Amino acid sequence: MKGYNTVIEYKGQKFMVQTQDKGPSFNYVESLIYLSGKLIASRRLSYTNQLDQPDLKNLVEQMVHDLHVEVLDEIVEGKYDKYL
């Protein structure tokens, strides 16, 4: 499963967001948020309750995408301004 890596400049600072599926051993997708190379926050979404879904692969891919976009939106909305 592929993940996403995005660098976004906000208020003159560079944030990097990495989002990926942690795999069947963990059953969650995770976004790590870095500012100037330092991990400042993380977000996780569990898919344990969806493991019996026949389209699990597509569901997880959509979760990875949606979480990544959500975190990028949070950055430009100022959620992580306290780290600036």
HTML snippet that shows the backbone in 3Dmol.js (N, CA, C, O; Angstrom):
<script src="https://3Dmol.org/build/3Dmol-min.js"></script>
<div id="view" style="width:600px;height:400px;position:relative"></div>
<script>
const pdb = `
ATOM      1  N   MET A   1       0.843  -1.181   0.000  1.00  0.00           N
ATOM      2  CA  MET A   1       0.000   0.000   0.000  1.00  0.00           C
ATOM      3  C   MET A   1       0.877   1.228   0.000  1.00  0.00           C
ATOM      4  O   MET A   1       1.812   1.342   0.792  1.00  0.00           O
ATOM      5  N   LYS A   2       0.573   2.129  -0.879  1.00  0.00           N
ATOM      6  CA  LYS A   2       1.340   3.365  -0.911  1.00  0.00           C
ATOM      7  C   LYS A   2       0.795   4.340   0.110  1.00  0.00           C
ATOM      8  O   LYS A   2      -0.346   4.231   0.561  1.00  0.00           O
ATOM      9  N   GLY A   3       1.626   5.279   0.458  1.00  0.00           N
ATOM     10  CA  GLY A   3       1.227   6.339   1.374  1.00  0.00           C
ATOM     11  C   GLY A   3       1.434   7.678   0.698  1.00  0.00           C
ATOM     12  O   GLY A   3       1.692   7.760  -0.503  1.00  0.00           O
ATOM     13  N   TYR A   4       1.317   8.704   1.483  1.00  0.00           N
ATOM     14  CA  TYR A   4       1.473  10.064   0.978  1.00  0.00           C
ATOM     15  C   TYR A   4       2.516  10.801   1.805  1.00  0.00           C
ATOM     16  O   TYR A   4       2.584  10.645   3.024  1.00  0.00           O
ATOM     17  N   ASN A   5       3.316  11.595   1.134  1.00  0.00           N
ATOM     18  CA  ASN A   5       4.280  12.501   1.759  1.00  0.00           C
ATOM     19  C   ASN A   5       4.101  13.864   1.104  1.00  0.00           C
ATOM     20  O   ASN A   5       4.241  14.005  -0.111  1.00  0.00           O
ATOM     21  N   THR A   6       3.792  14.852   1.913  1.00  0.00           N
ATOM     22  CA  THR A   6       3.576  16.190   1.378  1.00  0.00           C
ATOM     23  C   THR A   6       4.289  17.207   2.247  1.00  0.00           C
ATOM     24  O   THR A   6       4.200  17.163   3.474  1.00  0.00           O
ATOM     25  N   VAL A   7       5.000  18.126   1.601  1.00  0.00           N
ATOM     26  CA  VAL A   7       5.593  19.271   2.288  1.00  0.00           C
ATOM     27  C   VAL A   7       4.714  20.460   1.948  1.00  0.00           C
ATOM     28  O   VAL A   7       4.427  20.732   0.782  1.00  0.00           O
ATOM     29  N   ILE A   8       4.292  21.164   2.991  1.00  0.00           N
ATOM     30  CA  ILE A   8       3.433  22.328   2.805  1.00  0.00           C
ATOM     31  C   ILE A   8       4.050  23.503   3.546  1.00  0.00           C
ATOM     32  O   ILE A   8       4.431  23.388   4.711  1.00  0.00           O
ATOM     33  N   GLU A   9       4.143  24.632   2.859  1.00  0.00           N
ATOM     34  CA  GLU A   9       4.665  25.829   3.500  1.00  0.00           C
ATOM     35  C   GLU A   9       3.490  26.629   4.033  1.00  0.00           C
ATOM     36  O   GLU A   9       2.521  26.891   3.320  1.00  0.00           O
ATOM     37  N   TYR A  10       3.593  27.010   5.299  1.00  0.00           N
ATOM     38  CA  TYR A  10       2.531  27.746   5.962  1.00  0.00           C
ATOM     39  C   TYR A  10       3.173  28.748   6.912  1.00  0.00           C
ATOM     40  O   TYR A  10       3.980  28.379   7.765  1.00  0.00           O
ATOM     41  N   LYS A  11       2.813  30.001   6.761  1.00  0.00           N
ATOM     42  CA  LYS A  11       3.368  31.090   7.574  1.00  0.00           C
ATOM     43  C   LYS A  11       4.895  31.065   7.587  1.00  0.00           C
ATOM     44  O   LYS A  11       5.524  31.305   8.618  1.00  0.00           O
ATOM     45  N   GLY A  12       5.480  30.773   6.426  1.00  0.00           N
ATOM     46  CA  GLY A  12       6.931  30.782   6.289  1.00  0.00           C
ATOM     47  C   GLY A  12       7.639  29.561   6.859  1.00  0.00           C
ATOM     48  O   GLY A  12       8.869  29.509   6.856  1.00  0.00           O
ATOM     49  N   GLN A  13       6.896  28.589   7.344  1.00  0.00           N
ATOM     50  CA  GLN A  13       7.471  27.365   7.909  1.00  0.00           C
ATOM     51  C   GLN A  13       7.083  26.170   7.042  1.00  0.00           C
ATOM     52  O   GLN A  13       6.035  26.171   6.396  1.00  0.00           O
ATOM     53  N   LYS A  14       7.940  25.156   7.037  1.00  0.00           N
ATOM     54  CA  LYS A  14       7.665  23.954   6.247  1.00  0.00           C
ATOM     55  C   LYS A  14       7.200  22.819   7.154  1.00  0.00           C
ATOM     56  O   LYS A  14       7.920  22.364   8.043  1.00  0.00           O
ATOM     57  N   PHE A  15       5.983  22.386   6.897  1.00  0.00           N
ATOM     58  CA  PHE A  15       5.424  21.214   7.549  1.00  0.00           C
ATOM     59  C   PHE A  15       5.545  20.046   6.582  1.00  0.00           C
ATOM     60  O   PHE A  15       5.395  20.222   5.373  1.00  0.00           O
ATOM     61  N   MET A  16       5.812  18.872   7.095  1.00  0.00           N
ATOM     62  CA  MET A  16       5.787  17.666   6.278  1.00  0.00           C
ATOM     63  C   MET A  16       4.774  16.712   6.905  1.00  0.00           C
ATOM     64  O   MET A  16       4.778  16.492   8.116  1.00  0.00           O
ATOM     65  N   VAL A  17       3.924  16.159   6.078  1.00  0.00           N
ATOM     66  CA  VAL A  17       2.921  15.207   6.537  1.00  0.00           C
ATOM     67  C   VAL A  17       3.149  13.891   5.811  1.00  0.00           C
ATOM     68  O   VAL A  17       3.193  13.843   4.581  1.00  0.00           O
ATOM     69  N   GLN A  18       3.296  12.815   6.596  1.00  0.00           N
ATOM     70  CA  GLN A  18       3.441  11.459   6.056  1.00  0.00           C
ATOM     71  C   GLN A  18       2.247  10.651   6.541  1.00  0.00           C
ATOM     72  O   GLN A  18       1.989  10.570   7.743  1.00  0.00           O
ATOM     73  N   THR A  19       1.521  10.053   5.605  1.00  0.00           N
ATOM     74  CA  THR A  19       0.351   9.262   5.956  1.00  0.00           C
ATOM     75  C   THR A  19       0.472   7.893   5.301  1.00  0.00           C
ATOM     76  O   THR A  19       0.801   7.778   4.120  1.00  0.00           O
ATOM     77  N   GLN A  20       0.196   6.849   6.098  1.00  0.00           N
ATOM     78  CA  GLN A  20       0.283   5.493   5.561  1.00  0.00           C
ATOM     79  C   GLN A  20      -0.561   4.537   6.381  1.00  0.00           C
ATOM     80  O   GLN A  20      -0.958   4.833   7.508  1.00  0.00           O
ATOM     81  N   ASP A  21      -0.826   3.382   5.785  1.00  0.00           N
ATOM     82  CA  ASP A  21      -1.464   2.270   6.482  1.00  0.00           C
ATOM     83  C   ASP A  21      -0.378   1.553   7.272  1.00  0.00           C
ATOM     84  O   ASP A  21       0.674   1.230   6.722  1.00  0.00           O
ATOM     85  N   LYS A  22      -0.616   1.304   8.536  1.00  0.00           N
ATOM     86  CA  LYS A  22       0.371   0.600   9.366  1.00  0.00           C
ATOM     87  C   LYS A  22       0.307  -0.908   9.178  1.00  0.00           C
ATOM     88  O   LYS A  22       1.151  -1.625   9.716  1.00  0.00           O
ATOM     89  N   GLY A  23      -0.668  -1.406   8.432  1.00  0.00           N
ATOM     90  CA  GLY A  23      -0.695  -2.814   8.079  1.00  0.00           C
ATOM     91  C   GLY A  23      -1.592  -3.676   8.952  1.00  0.00           C
ATOM     92  O   GLY A  23      -2.155  -3.217   9.946  1.00  0.00           O
ATOM     93  N   PRO A  24      -1.710  -4.942   8.552  1.00  0.00           N
ATOM     94  CA  PRO A  24      -2.643  -5.852   9.211  1.00  0.00           C
ATOM     95  C   PRO A  24      -2.307  -6.160  10.668  1.00  0.00           C
ATOM     96  O   PRO A  24      -3.189  -6.577  11.419  1.00  0.00           O
ATOM     97  N   SER A  25      -1.101  -5.975  11.075  1.00  0.00           N
ATOM     98  CA  SER A  25      -0.750  -6.218  12.479  1.00  0.00           C
ATOM     99  C   SER A  25      -1.296  -5.130  13.395  1.00  0.00           C
ATOM    100  O   SER A  25      -1.489  -5.364  14.588  1.00  0.00           O
ATOM    101  N   PHE A  26      -1.549  -3.938  12.843  1.00  0.00           N
ATOM    102  CA  PHE A  26      -1.972  -2.797  13.656  1.00  0.00           C
ATOM    103  C   PHE A  26      -3.394  -2.341  13.363  1.00  0.00           C
ATOM    104  O   PHE A  26      -4.095  -1.893  14.271  1.00  0.00           O
ATOM    105  N   ASN A  27      -3.830  -2.445  12.119  1.00  0.00           N
ATOM    106  CA  ASN A  27      -5.196  -2.092  11.710  1.00  0.00           C
ATOM    107  C   ASN A  27      -5.538  -0.612  11.923  1.00  0.00           C
ATOM    108  O   ASN A  27      -6.623  -0.279  12.401  1.00  0.00           O
ATOM    109  N   TYR A  28      -4.606   0.259  11.565  1.00  0.00           N
ATOM    110  CA  TYR A  28      -4.908   1.679  11.579  1.00  0.00           C
ATOM    111  C   TYR A  28      -4.064   2.396  10.543  1.00  0.00           C
ATOM    112  O   TYR A  28      -3.008   1.920  10.125  1.00  0.00           O
ATOM    113  N   VAL A  29      -4.565   3.562  10.142  1.00  0.00           N
ATOM    114  CA  VAL A  29      -3.789   4.453   9.283  1.00  0.00           C
ATOM    115  C   VAL A  29      -3.295   5.594  10.165  1.00  0.00           C
ATOM    116  O   VAL A  29      -3.941   5.969  11.144  1.00  0.00           O
ATOM    117  N   GLU A  30      -2.133   6.139   9.797  1.00  0.00           N
ATOM    118  CA  GLU A  30      -1.502   7.140  10.656  1.00  0.00           C
ATOM    119  C   GLU A  30      -0.908   8.259   9.822  1.00  0.00           C
ATOM    120  O   GLU A  30      -0.302   8.031   8.775  1.00  0.00           O
ATOM    121  N   SER A  31      -1.097   9.480  10.317  1.00  0.00           N
ATOM    122  CA  SER A  31      -0.429  10.654   9.764  1.00  0.00           C
ATOM    123  C   SER A  31       0.549  11.170  10.803  1.00  0.00           C
ATOM    124  O   SER A  31       0.201  11.337  11.972  1.00  0.00           O
ATOM    125  N   LEU A  32       1.772  11.420  10.367  1.00  0.00           N
ATOM    126  CA  LEU A  32       2.788  12.034  11.212  1.00  0.00           C
ATOM    127  C   LEU A  32       3.014  13.440  10.687  1.00  0.00           C
ATOM    128  O   LEU A  32       3.191  13.641   9.485  1.00  0.00           O
ATOM    129  N   ILE A  33       3.009  14.423  11.598  1.00  0.00           N
ATOM    130  CA  ILE A  33       3.151  15.819  11.216  1.00  0.00           C
ATOM    131  C   ILE A  33       4.480  16.329  11.763  1.00  0.00           C
ATOM    132  O   ILE A  33       4.727  16.304  12.969  1.00  0.00           O
ATOM    133  N   TYR A  34       5.328  16.791  10.850  1.00  0.00           N
ATOM    134  CA  TYR A  34       6.654  17.302  11.207  1.00  0.00           C
ATOM    135  C   TYR A  34       6.719  18.795  10.910  1.00  0.00           C
ATOM    136  O   TYR A  34       6.113  19.283   9.956  1.00  0.00           O
ATOM    137  N   LEU A  35       7.457  19.500  11.736  1.00  0.00           N
ATOM    138  CA  LEU A  35       7.749  20.907  11.495  1.00  0.00           C
ATOM    139  C   LEU A  35       9.256  21.063  11.594  1.00  0.00           C
ATOM    140  O   LEU A  35       9.851  20.791  12.637  1.00  0.00           O
ATOM    141  N   SER A  36       9.865  21.500  10.511  1.00  0.00           N
ATOM    142  CA  SER A  36      11.325  21.649  10.441  1.00  0.00           C
ATOM    143  C   SER A  36      12.034  20.369  10.865  1.00  0.00           C
ATOM    144  O   SER A  36      13.044  20.417  11.567  1.00  0.00           O
ATOM    145  N   GLY A  37      11.508  19.227  10.439  1.00  0.00           N
ATOM    146  CA  GLY A  37      12.130  17.934  10.709  1.00  0.00           C
ATOM    147  C   GLY A  37      11.821  17.328  12.062  1.00  0.00           C
ATOM    148  O   GLY A  37      12.266  16.217  12.351  1.00  0.00           O
ATOM    149  N   LYS A  38      11.063  18.033  12.906  1.00  0.00           N
ATOM    150  CA  LYS A  38      10.736  17.532  14.247  1.00  0.00           C
ATOM    151  C   LYS A  38       9.277  17.071  14.281  1.00  0.00           C
ATOM    152  O   LYS A  38       8.376  17.800  13.865  1.00  0.00           O
ATOM    153  N   LEU A  39       9.058  15.856  14.779  1.00  0.00           N
ATOM    154  CA  LEU A  39       7.702  15.332  14.904  1.00  0.00           C
ATOM    155  C   LEU A  39       6.951  16.154  15.949  1.00  0.00           C
ATOM    156  O   LEU A  39       7.373  16.246  17.102  1.00  0.00           O
ATOM    157  N   ILE A  40       5.829  16.752  15.530  1.00  0.00           N
ATOM    158  CA  ILE A  40       5.059  17.580  16.466  1.00  0.00           C
ATOM    159  C   ILE A  40       3.707  16.967  16.829  1.00  0.00           C
ATOM    160  O   ILE A  40       3.139  17.297  17.870  1.00  0.00           O
ATOM    161  N   ALA A  41       3.189  16.076  15.979  1.00  0.00           N
ATOM    162  CA  ALA A  41       1.872  15.492  16.251  1.00  0.00           C
ATOM    163  C   ALA A  41       1.659  14.274  15.363  1.00  0.00           C
ATOM    164  O   ALA A  41       2.371  14.060  14.382  1.00  0.00           O
ATOM    165  N   SER A  42       0.662  13.487  15.736  1.00  0.00           N
ATOM    166  CA  SER A  42       0.250  12.357  14.907  1.00  0.00           C
ATOM    167  C   SER A  42      -1.259  12.195  15.019  1.00  0.00           C
ATOM    168  O   SER A  42      -1.879  12.620  15.995  1.00  0.00           O
ATOM    169  N   ARG A  43      -1.826  11.579  14.012  1.00  0.00           N
ATOM    170  CA  ARG A  43      -3.265  11.279  13.989  1.00  0.00           C
ATOM    171  C   ARG A  43      -3.417   9.844  13.535  1.00  0.00           C
ATOM    172  O   ARG A  43      -2.714   9.396  12.629  1.00  0.00           O
ATOM    173  N   ARG A  44      -4.326   9.125  14.157  1.00  0.00           N
ATOM    174  CA  ARG A  44      -4.583   7.726  13.794  1.00  0.00           C
ATOM    175  C   ARG A  44      -6.072   7.489  13.604  1.00  0.00           C
ATOM    176  O   ARG A  44      -6.911   8.065  14.297  1.00  0.00           O
ATOM    177  N   LEU A  45      -6.373   6.626  12.645  1.00  0.00           N
ATOM    178  CA  LEU A  45      -7.736   6.150  12.434  1.00  0.00           C
ATOM    179  C   LEU A  45      -7.694   4.628  12.381  1.00  0.00           C
ATOM    180  O   LEU A  45      -6.981   4.042  11.567  1.00  0.00           O
ATOM    181  N   SER A  46      -8.460   4.006  13.251  1.00  0.00           N
ATOM    182  CA  SER A  46      -8.516   2.547  13.296  1.00  0.00           C
ATOM    183  C   SER A  46      -9.501   2.022  12.253  1.00  0.00           C
ATOM    184  O   SER A  46     -10.518   2.657  11.972  1.00  0.00           O
ATOM    185  N   TYR A  47      -9.193   0.865  11.686  1.00  0.00           N
ATOM    186  CA  TYR A  47     -10.155   0.190  10.821  1.00  0.00           C
ATOM    187  C   TYR A  47     -10.432  -1.229  11.326  1.00  0.00           C
ATOM    188  O   TYR A  47     -10.837  -2.100  10.556  1.00  0.00           O
ATOM    189  N   THR A  48     -10.211  -1.450  12.614  1.00  0.00           N
ATOM    190  CA  THR A  48     -10.456  -2.759  13.211  1.00  0.00           C
ATOM    191  C   THR A  48     -11.896  -3.210  12.992  1.00  0.00           C
ATOM    192  O   THR A  48     -12.141  -4.390  12.741  1.00  0.00           O
ATOM    193  N   ASN A  49     -12.846  -2.289  13.085  1.00  0.00           N
ATOM    194  CA  ASN A  49     -14.262  -2.645  12.923  1.00  0.00           C
ATOM    195  C   ASN A  49     -14.646  -2.938  11.479  1.00  0.00           C
ATOM    196  O   ASN A  49     -15.749  -3.424  11.228  1.00  0.00           O
ATOM    197  N   GLN A  50     -13.776  -2.660  10.538  1.00  0.00           N
ATOM    198  CA  GLN A  50     -14.071  -2.898   9.118  1.00  0.00           C
ATOM    199  C   GLN A  50     -13.328  -4.096   8.536  1.00  0.00           C
ATOM    200  O   GLN A  50     -13.381  -4.316   7.326  1.00  0.00           O
ATOM    201  N   LEU A  51     -12.642  -4.870   9.362  1.00  0.00           N
ATOM    202  CA  LEU A  51     -11.800  -5.959   8.857  1.00  0.00           C
ATOM    203  C   LEU A  51     -12.571  -7.006   8.062  1.00  0.00           C
ATOM    204  O   LEU A  51     -11.985  -7.701   7.233  1.00  0.00           O
ATOM    205  N   ASP A  52     -13.865  -7.129   8.300  1.00  0.00           N
ATOM    206  CA  ASP A  52     -14.659  -8.135   7.585  1.00  0.00           C
ATOM    207  C   ASP A  52     -15.257  -7.603   6.283  1.00  0.00           C
ATOM    208  O   ASP A  52     -16.000  -8.316   5.607  1.00  0.00           O
ATOM    209  N   GLN A  53     -14.945  -6.372   5.929  1.00  0.00           N
ATOM    210  CA  GLN A  53     -15.475  -5.780   4.708  1.00  0.00           C
ATOM    211  C   GLN A  53     -14.803  -6.399   3.476  1.00  0.00           C
ATOM    212  O   GLN A  53     -13.580  -6.542   3.452  1.00  0.00           O
ATOM    213  N   PRO A  54     -15.586  -6.767   2.453  1.00  0.00           N
ATOM    214  CA  PRO A  54     -14.998  -7.387   1.258  1.00  0.00           C
ATOM    215  C   PRO A  54     -14.097  -6.440   0.469  1.00  0.00           C
ATOM    216  O   PRO A  54     -13.199  -6.891  -0.242  1.00  0.00           O
ATOM    217  N   ASP A  55     -14.325  -5.143   0.586  1.00  0.00           N
ATOM    218  CA  ASP A  55     -13.519  -4.157  -0.144  1.00  0.00           C
ATOM    219  C   ASP A  55     -12.559  -3.434   0.800  1.00  0.00           C
ATOM    220  O   ASP A  55     -12.336  -2.230   0.665  1.00  0.00           O
ATOM    221  N   LEU A  56     -11.995  -4.171   1.751  1.00  0.00           N
ATOM    222  CA  LEU A  56     -11.129  -3.586   2.769  1.00  0.00           C
ATOM    223  C   LEU A  56      -9.968  -2.806   2.157  1.00  0.00           C
ATOM    224  O   LEU A  56      -9.644  -1.718   2.632  1.00  0.00           O
ATOM    225  N   LYS A  57      -9.348  -3.335   1.129  1.00  0.00           N
ATOM    226  CA  LYS A  57      -8.203  -2.658   0.509  1.00  0.00           C
ATOM    227  C   LYS A  57      -8.594  -1.265   0.027  1.00  0.00           C
ATOM    228  O   LYS A  57      -7.887  -0.293   0.297  1.00  0.00           O
ATOM    229  N   ASN A  58      -9.710  -1.166  -0.681  1.00  0.00           N
ATOM    230  CA  ASN A  58     -10.167   0.139  -1.165  1.00  0.00           C
ATOM    231  C   ASN A  58     -10.570   1.049  -0.022  1.00  0.00           C
ATOM    232  O   ASN A  58     -10.315   2.252  -0.064  1.00  0.00           O
ATOM    233  N   LEU A  59     -11.190   0.492   0.984  1.00  0.00           N
ATOM    234  CA  LEU A  59     -11.591   1.264   2.154  1.00  0.00           C
ATOM    235  C   LEU A  59     -10.374   1.879   2.841  1.00  0.00           C
ATOM    236  O   LEU A  59     -10.381   3.057   3.197  1.00  0.00           O
ATOM    237  N   VAL A  60      -9.333   1.072   3.023  1.00  0.00           N
ATOM    238  CA  VAL A  60      -8.113   1.558   3.681  1.00  0.00           C
ATOM    239  C   VAL A  60      -7.420   2.609   2.819  1.00  0.00           C
ATOM    240  O   VAL A  60      -6.944   3.618   3.339  1.00  0.00           O
ATOM    241  N   GLU A  61      -7.360   2.387   1.524  1.00  0.00           N
ATOM    242  CA  GLU A  61      -6.761   3.380   0.630  1.00  0.00           C
ATOM    243  C   GLU A  61      -7.490   4.716   0.733  1.00  0.00           C
ATOM    244  O   GLU A  61      -6.857   5.772   0.744  1.00  0.00           O
ATOM    245  N   GLN A  62      -8.810   4.670   0.806  1.00  0.00           N
ATOM    246  CA  GLN A  62      -9.590   5.901   0.930  1.00  0.00           C
ATOM    247  C   GLN A  62      -9.352   6.559   2.291  1.00  0.00           C
ATOM    248  O   GLN A  62      -9.281   7.785   2.377  1.00  0.00           O
ATOM    249  N   MET A  63      -9.230   5.766   3.343  1.00  0.00           N
ATOM    250  CA  MET A  63      -8.947   6.302   4.675  1.00  0.00           C
ATOM    251  C   MET A  63      -7.599   7.017   4.700  1.00  0.00           C
ATOM    252  O   MET A  63      -7.475   8.089   5.292  1.00  0.00           O
ATOM    253  N   VAL A  64      -6.586   6.426   4.054  1.00  0.00           N
ATOM    254  CA  VAL A  64      -5.254   7.044   3.995  1.00  0.00           C
ATOM    255  C   VAL A  64      -5.353   8.391   3.285  1.00  0.00           C
ATOM    256  O   VAL A  64      -4.839   9.398   3.773  1.00  0.00           O
ATOM    257  N   HIS A  65      -6.005   8.401   2.151  1.00  0.00           N
ATOM    258  CA  HIS A  65      -6.160   9.644   1.396  1.00  0.00           C
ATOM    259  C   HIS A  65      -6.916  10.692   2.208  1.00  0.00           C
ATOM    260  O   HIS A  65      -6.467  11.833   2.317  1.00  0.00           O
ATOM    261  N   ASP A  66      -8.057  10.314   2.776  1.00  0.00           N
ATOM    262  CA  ASP A  66      -8.893  11.262   3.502  1.00  0.00           C
ATOM    263  C   ASP A  66      -8.184  11.828   4.733  1.00  0.00           C
ATOM    264  O   ASP A  66      -8.283  13.023   5.010  1.00  0.00           O
ATOM    265  N   LEU A  67      -7.476  10.983   5.467  1.00  0.00           N
ATOM    266  CA  LEU A  67      -6.749  11.460   6.640  1.00  0.00           C
ATOM    267  C   LEU A  67      -5.649  12.438   6.226  1.00  0.00           C
ATOM    268  O   LEU A  67      -5.447  13.463   6.877  1.00  0.00           O
ATOM    269  N   HIS A  68      -4.949  12.122   5.156  1.00  0.00           N
ATOM    270  CA  HIS A  68      -3.875  12.991   4.682  1.00  0.00           C
ATOM    271  C   HIS A  68      -4.429  14.377   4.334  1.00  0.00           C
ATOM    272  O   HIS A  68      -3.876  15.393   4.754  1.00  0.00           O
ATOM    273  N   VAL A  69      -5.497  14.411   3.582  1.00  0.00           N
ATOM    274  CA  VAL A  69      -6.115  15.683   3.186  1.00  0.00           C
ATOM    275  C   VAL A  69      -6.619  16.435   4.419  1.00  0.00           C
ATOM    276  O   VAL A  69      -6.465  17.653   4.508  1.00  0.00           O
ATOM    277  N   GLU A  70      -7.212  15.726   5.353  1.00  0.00           N
ATOM    278  CA  GLU A  70      -7.721  16.356   6.573  1.00  0.00           C
ATOM    279  C   GLU A  70      -6.602  17.028   7.371  1.00  0.00           C
ATOM    280  O   GLU A  70      -6.770  18.146   7.857  1.00  0.00           O
ATOM    281  N   VAL A  71      -5.470  16.352   7.504  1.00  0.00           N
ATOM    282  CA  VAL A  71      -4.347  16.924   8.255  1.00  0.00           C
ATOM    283  C   VAL A  71      -3.779  18.143   7.528  1.00  0.00           C
ATOM    284  O   VAL A  71      -3.452  19.142   8.168  1.00  0.00           O
ATOM    285  N   LEU A  72      -3.660  18.075   6.215  1.00  0.00           N
ATOM    286  CA  LEU A  72      -3.189  19.240   5.457  1.00  0.00           C
ATOM    287  C   LEU A  72      -4.126  20.427   5.659  1.00  0.00           C
ATOM    288  O   LEU A  72      -3.673  21.560   5.826  1.00  0.00           O
ATOM    289  N   ASP A  73      -5.428  20.167   5.643  1.00  0.00           N
ATOM    290  CA  ASP A  73      -6.403  21.230   5.883  1.00  0.00           C
ATOM    291  C   ASP A  73      -6.245  21.813   7.287  1.00  0.00           C
ATOM    292  O   ASP A  73      -6.341  23.027   7.471  1.00  0.00           O
ATOM    293  N   GLU A  74      -6.003  20.954   8.270  1.00  0.00           N
ATOM    294  CA  GLU A  74      -5.829  21.419   9.649  1.00  0.00           C
ATOM    295  C   GLU A  74      -4.632  22.356   9.772  1.00  0.00           C
ATOM    296  O   GLU A  74      -4.668  23.319  10.538  1.00  0.00           O
ATOM    297  N   ILE A  75      -3.578  22.076   9.022  1.00  0.00           N
ATOM    298  CA  ILE A  75      -2.392  22.943   9.069  1.00  0.00           C
ATOM    299  C   ILE A  75      -2.752  24.347   8.614  1.00  0.00           C
ATOM    300  O   ILE A  75      -2.446  25.315   9.310  1.00  0.00           O
ATOM    301  N   VAL A  76      -3.396  24.477   7.462  1.00  0.00           N
ATOM    302  CA  VAL A  76      -3.718  25.810   6.942  1.00  0.00           C
ATOM    303  C   VAL A  76      -4.860  26.472   7.701  1.00  0.00           C
ATOM    304  O   VAL A  76      -5.068  27.678   7.568  1.00  0.00           O
ATOM    305  N   GLU A  77      -5.599  25.707   8.491  1.00  0.00           N
ATOM    306  CA  GLU A  77      -6.637  26.281   9.355  1.00  0.00           C
ATOM    307  C   GLU A  77      -6.054  26.745  10.689  1.00  0.00           C
ATOM    308  O   GLU A  77      -6.762  27.347  11.497  1.00  0.00           O
ATOM    309  N   GLY A  78      -4.754  26.467  10.927  1.00  0.00           N
ATOM    310  CA  GLY A  78      -4.089  26.959  12.123  1.00  0.00           C
ATOM    311  C   GLY A  78      -4.062  26.023  13.316  1.00  0.00           C
ATOM    312  O   GLY A  78      -3.663  26.438  14.404  1.00  0.00           O
ATOM    313  N   LYS A  79      -4.471  24.778  13.150  1.00  0.00           N
ATOM    314  CA  LYS A  79      -4.518  23.847  14.279  1.00  0.00           C
ATOM    315  C   LYS A  79      -3.151  23.650  14.940  1.00  0.00           C
ATOM    316  O   LYS A  79      -3.074  23.404  16.144  1.00  0.00           O
ATOM    317  N   TYR A  80      -2.083  23.758  14.164  1.00  0.00           N
ATOM    318  CA  TYR A  80      -0.741  23.494  14.688  1.00  0.00           C
ATOM    319  C   TYR A  80       0.075  24.782  14.875  1.00  0.00           C
ATOM    320  O   TYR A  80       1.298  24.729  15.003  1.00  0.00           O
ATOM    321  N   ASP A  81      -0.598  25.925  14.889  1.00  0.00           N
ATOM    322  CA  ASP A  81       0.090  27.208  15.047  1.00  0.00           C
ATOM    323  C   ASP A  81       0.865  27.300  16.354  1.00  0.00           C
ATOM    324  O   ASP A  81       1.858  28.024  16.427  1.00  0.00           O
ATOM    325  N   LYS A  82       0.442  26.598  17.363  1.00  0.00           N
ATOM    326  CA  LYS A  82       1.143  26.660  18.658  1.00  0.00           C
ATOM    327  C   LYS A  82       2.575  26.145  18.549  1.00  0.00           C
ATOM    328  O   LYS A  82       3.393  26.415  19.429  1.00  0.00           O
ATOM    329  N   TYR A  83       2.890  25.411  17.492  1.00  0.00           N
ATOM    330  CA  TYR A  83       4.249  24.887  17.308  1.00  0.00           C
ATOM    331  C   TYR A  83       5.151  25.834  16.523  1.00  0.00           C
ATOM    332  O   TYR A  83       6.350  25.588  16.389  1.00  0.00           O
ATOM    333  N   LEU A  84       4.577  26.912  16.007  1.00  0.00           N
ATOM    334  CA  LEU A  84       5.372  27.858  15.208  1.00  0.00           C
ATOM    335  C   LEU A  84       6.260  28.716  16.084  1.00  0.00           C
ATOM    336  O   LEU A  84       6.994  29.564  15.576  1.00  0.00           O
TER     337      LEU A  84
END
`;
const viewer = $3Dmol.createViewer("view");
viewer.addModel(pdb, "pdb");
viewer.setStyle({}, {cartoon: {color: "spectrum"}});
viewer.zoomTo();
viewer.render();
</script>
